[in-house]
Amino acid sequence: MQDSDYKVNFGTHVNIAIGKANGLVTALNRLMPNIGEPRASIRKILGSVAHSVVLYGVEVWGDALNKQRHHNKLKKLQRRVALRVCGA
């Protein structure tokens, strides 16, 4: 393990996972227009990728979501994904 791995806790892991998913959603926002192509089914698949990034390892760090600040960050990300999927 690297030295930085010893400093990582579950809250840090939540922040890292949400940061990665936010980057993914931002990249998708640049690739996809709000209206027209791609179809809603493709948007839904791409949105599920962002959720998969966040939910990887949730069995281990899921208790960190009991803290309101982590829970709010996750809800904010889920809202961005939902808006992107519906094309709003």
N, C-alpha and C positions, 0 to 999 in steps of 0.2 A: 504494500500500500504506500501511496505517496504521503508526504507530510500533510498536504492539504486535506486528504481524506479523513484524518483524525479530527479535523475541525468541523466537519459536516455533521449537522444534526437533521432531524426530520423537518424542522421549519425551513432550514436552508434548502433541503431537497425539494420541498414544495415550491419555494421561490425559483429554484433552478428549472424545475419541470414547467411551471407556469411561464417562465421567461422563454423557454424553448417553444412552447405552444404559441405564445404571443408572436414570436418571430415567424412561426409558420403561418399564422393567420394573417399577419402583415404581408407576407410574401404572396399569399393567396389573394389578398385584396388588390395587390398590384397586377396580378395575372388575370383576374376575372372582373368583367364589368358588372355593374349592378343589375342590368337588364339584358335580355337576350341570352346569348350563349354564355356559359355552358348550361345544360339543362339542370333542373332542380335535383334530379337523381345524382348527377355528378357532384353538385354542390354538397349534397348530403354525405356522399362518400368522403369528400375532402374534409368536411367538418368532423367526420368521425376519426380522421387521422389526428386532428388536433386533440380530440378527447383521448385517443389512445396514448398520445405522448404524455398527457397529464396523468392518466390513470395507471401508467406503468408502475408497478410496485406499490399500489395503493394498499394492498393487504398489510404491508409493513409500516407505512407512514400515515395511514388513514387517521390515526388518533390525533395527528397534528392539526387536522381540520376542526377539532373541537375549539381551537382558538379562533376568535371571530375575525381577526385580520387575515388569516389564511383562507378562511371560508369566504370572505368578501372578495379576495383576489380571484378565487376560483369562480365565483358567481359572475364577476366582471368578465372573465375570459369566456365563460359559457354564453353570456349575452352577446359578445362580439361574434362568436361562432354562429349563434342562432340567427343574428341579423344577416350574416354573410350567406347562410344557407337559404334563407327566405328571400334573399336578393333585395333587402331594404337598405 
